[in-house]
Amino acid sequence: MREETSSVAEFRSHALGWHAAILRAVEAGDAQAARRAMEDHLEQTEQDVAQYLQPATRG
């Protein structure tokens, strides 16, 4: 799946943004913010899979 997700610019952009948010929270020692950012990242990933990858496999 990594190869498929990496091939979509929007998917990469979303992931990099969330990774940065998670890192900032961890560096700040804010466990609650890190958890929220990780949960939001996973939710965004599910949305991206549905939008960018699943239509291609159904077509």
C-alpha positions, 0 to 999 in steps of 0.5 A: 500500500505504501507505493500506492499512497506515495504515488498520489500527491494529495495523499503525500501532502496530507500525510506530511502535514499530519506527521509534522503535527504529531512530531510538534506535539511529541516534541512539546511533550503534549500527549493529548495533542499527539494522540489527537493528531494521530487520530486525525491523521488516521481518519484523513488516511481512511478518507484519502484511501476512499477518495484516491485509491478505492475508485481506481480498484473499482474501475 
